């Protein structure tokens, strides 16, 4: 059950990241992860290295955040900004 929950959360985070970056072509992708040493940070660093190694035109940056709730607030605020333009 924990693996399913984790996989679902990761899919939501990745989908949110993709949707918030629609319409921008700066080549920079910011990935919100919790503090250093946590599971999400390890996943974020690994995912960023994978994306950067496979496609050199994108630069992925892993940002330390306050966790899931803070990431969701950032996604929503970016989405609202995107809708206004």
C-alpha beads as a LAMMPS data file, in Angstrom:
LAMMPS data file: protein, C-alpha beads

85 atoms
84 bonds

1 atom types
1 bond types

-500.0 500.0 xlo xhi
-500.0 500.0 ylo yhi
-500.0 500.0 zlo zhi

Masses

1 110.0

Atoms # bond

1 1 1 0.000 0.000 0.000
2 1 1 2.859 2.394 0.821
3 1 1 4.451 1.770 -2.574
4 1 1 1.212 2.604 -4.366
5 1 1 0.779 5.778 -2.334
6 1 1 4.367 6.830 -3.050
7 1 1 3.998 6.096 -6.773
8 1 1 0.753 8.062 -6.926
9 1 1 2.346 11.034 -5.153
10 1 1 5.323 10.981 -7.508
11 1 1 3.033 10.897 -10.548
12 1 1 1.072 13.860 -9.218
13 1 1 4.252 15.824 -8.519
14 1 1 5.653 15.133 -11.990
15 1 1 2.355 15.942 -13.693
16 1 1 2.075 19.185 -11.734
17 1 1 5.609 20.103 -12.770
18 1 1 4.862 19.417 -16.405
19 1 1 1.627 21.386 -16.351
20 1 1 3.137 24.413 -14.656
21 1 1 5.927 24.612 -17.179
22 1 1 3.607 24.590 -20.199
23 1 1 4.100 27.590 -22.429
24 1 1 7.592 28.360 -21.184
25 1 1 10.671 27.359 -23.071
26 1 1 13.480 28.626 -20.890
27 1 1 15.125 25.234 -20.547
28 1 1 15.039 25.499 -16.745
29 1 1 12.935 23.139 -14.675
30 1 1 12.586 23.595 -10.929
31 1 1 11.761 20.547 -8.854
32 1 1 10.593 21.077 -5.274
33 1 1 11.843 18.558 -2.736
34 1 1 11.907 18.433 1.034
35 1 1 15.002 18.894 3.162
36 1 1 18.356 17.266 2.590
37 1 1 18.539 13.576 3.376
38 1 1 14.846 12.875 2.879
39 1 1 13.347 10.411 0.418
40 1 1 11.920 13.112 -1.827
41 1 1 15.248 14.917 -1.984
42 1 1 17.044 11.733 -3.028
43 1 1 14.366 11.113 -5.665
44 1 1 14.580 14.729 -6.870
45 1 1 18.362 14.653 -7.204
46 1 1 18.265 11.321 -9.048
47 1 1 15.460 12.486 -11.347
48 1 1 17.287 15.758 -12.088
49 1 1 20.504 13.904 -12.943
50 1 1 18.590 11.548 -15.233
51 1 1 16.808 14.367 -17.085
52 1 1 19.981 16.443 -17.434
53 1 1 22.080 13.520 -18.651
54 1 1 19.516 12.484 -21.272
55 1 1 18.748 15.962 -22.632
56 1 1 21.397 18.679 -22.458
57 1 1 19.044 21.502 -23.472
58 1 1 17.236 21.325 -20.118
59 1 1 18.704 22.334 -16.785
60 1 1 16.859 20.857 -13.827
61 1 1 17.261 22.472 -10.435
62 1 1 16.162 20.771 -7.221
63 1 1 14.919 23.323 -4.698
64 1 1 14.619 22.671 -0.967
65 1 1 11.069 23.385 0.178
66 1 1 8.988 22.937 3.309
67 1 1 7.496 19.724 1.915
68 1 1 4.389 18.573 0.083
69 1 1 2.043 21.340 1.234
70 1 1 4.531 24.042 0.239
71 1 1 5.098 22.386 -3.148
72 1 1 1.375 22.293 -3.798
73 1 1 1.020 25.980 -2.880
74 1 1 3.850 26.851 -5.302
75 1 1 2.279 24.825 -8.107
76 1 1 -1.084 26.516 -7.580
77 1 1 0.450 30.000 -7.523
78 1 1 2.417 29.308 -10.731
79 1 1 -0.707 27.904 -12.371
80 1 1 -2.669 31.039 -11.459
81 1 1 0.079 33.262 -12.892
82 1 1 0.114 31.183 -16.069
83 1 1 -3.661 31.475 -16.478
84 1 1 -3.537 35.263 -16.154
85 1 1 -1.171 35.681 -19.092

Bonds

1 1 1 2
2 1 2 3
3 1 3 4
4 1 4 5
5 1 5 6
6 1 6 7
7 1 7 8
8 1 8 9
9 1 9 10
10 1 10 11
11 1 11 12
12 1 12 13
13 1 13 14
14 1 14 15
15 1 15 16
16 1 16 17
17 1 17 18
18 1 18 19
19 1 19 20
20 1 20 21
21 1 21 22
22 1 22 23
23 1 23 24
24 1 24 25
25 1 25 26
26 1 26 27
27 1 27 28
28 1 28 29
29 1 29 30
30 1 30 31
31 1 31 32
32 1 32 33
33 1 33 34
34 1 34 35
35 1 35 36
36 1 36 37
37 1 37 38
38 1 38 39
39 1 39 40
40 1 40 41
41 1 41 42
42 1 42 43
43 1 43 44
44 1 44 45
45 1 45 46
46 1 46 47
47 1 47 48
48 1 48 49
49 1 49 50
50 1 50 51
51 1 51 52
52 1 52 53
53 1 53 54
54 1 54 55
55 1 55 56
56 1 56 57
57 1 57 58
58 1 58 59
59 1 59 60
60 1 60 61
61 1 61 62
62 1 62 63
63 1 63 64
64 1 64 65
65 1 65 66
66 1 66 67
67 1 67 68
68 1 68 69
69 1 69 70
70 1 70 71
71 1 71 72
72 1 72 73
73 1 73 74
74 1 74 75
75 1 75 76
76 1 76 77
77 1 77 78
78 1 78 79
79 1 79 80
80 1 80 81
81 1 81 82
82 1 82 83
83 1 83 84
84 1 84 85
